[in-house]
Amino acid sequence: MKRLLLLSAAPLLLVSPDAFAAMSGHIQARLVISSACQISGDPGAGVVESPGAGVLDFGSQGPSWTTPLRSHLDESAGDGTLQVRCNPAVRAFTVSINGGANGDGATRRLSNGRVLIPYELSADPTGRARYDIGQTLNFSVSSGAQVPIPIYGALVAHPKALPACIYRDTLMVTLDW
């Protein structure tokens, strides 16, 4: 039995260099919004290390003082508190503030590079609701509104004369939800 194999060359003759082809596909676009909070318009979430979060300014002072010096946070929005906004999935969060760059684990301290001056933080002007190092304070979220996070500072009395200089510290504020 013989088999006959016929090939047709006709389809090959129809393709020319001027032939066009078209193809289509799909592109997906998406946005994932996580359960998150942000501080004072900072686009980041979680641990916030925003250089514009604010300044706790104790002002200018003579070389000694006999009563505590008090201050409150002066942040970029100008209302004296950090502002936290969370999406509706977050109903509550906690805030903690570390010991700062000059802290010793128990005390926050301003430094000029040689001399250390202890200070305390609190959530109220009287200093009763303290932000101890490693301690968290609880805040609740309602209807997606901004939640103010008040931060007040107090430098303990220092009756001994200190060298003239600028004393600084850098703190990290952490939100957990």
Beta strands, then each sheet from edge to edge (+ up, - down):
strand 1: 37-39
strand 2: 47-48
strand 3: 55-56
strand 4: 69-74
strand 5: 81-86
strand 6: 92-97
strand 7: 108-111
strand 8: 116-122
strand 9: 137-140
strand 10: 147-150
strand 11: 152-155
strand 12: 173-176
sheet 1: 1+ 5- 10+
sheet 2: 2+ 12- 6+ 9-
sheet 3: 3+ 4- 11+ 8- 7+
end
